[in-house]
Amino acid sequence: MKKLLLVCFLSLVAGAVLTAQIYVEGVRLTPDNTGQYIELDPQFRSDGRCNFKVDYGQAEPKEDKVTDENGKAYDFRSLIDGLNAFYTEGWEVFQITVLESGRRYLLKRRY
């Protein structure tokens, strides 16, 4: 019985990961509303989790963070977790800029 519950749980988690979508302030990032590039500015918490401020060409990108479809801020477990989520959605790191305040990541659409 425990094995069956574990398999069901893992299937649900895998399904959620496979259908993961990136939203910024409740707006889903699609080829229709983004160009070929976006810029990510990671914002780290004291526990190591992070969120990203995202500039995809919107009018005022300064405070636009990754959210769920309802606009609730989404925190990734780590920087790599977040970058992997963007990669799954068709983005790859194209350039990393080192600033006094940290790093910024320019991502390019893979397809």
Secondary structure, DSSP 8 states (H G I E B T S, - for coil): -HHHHHHHHHHHHHHHHHT---EETTEE--TTT--SEEEEEEEE-TTS-EEEEEESS-S--TT-BEE-TTS-B--BSSHHHHHHHHHHTTEEEEEEEEETTEEEEEEEE--
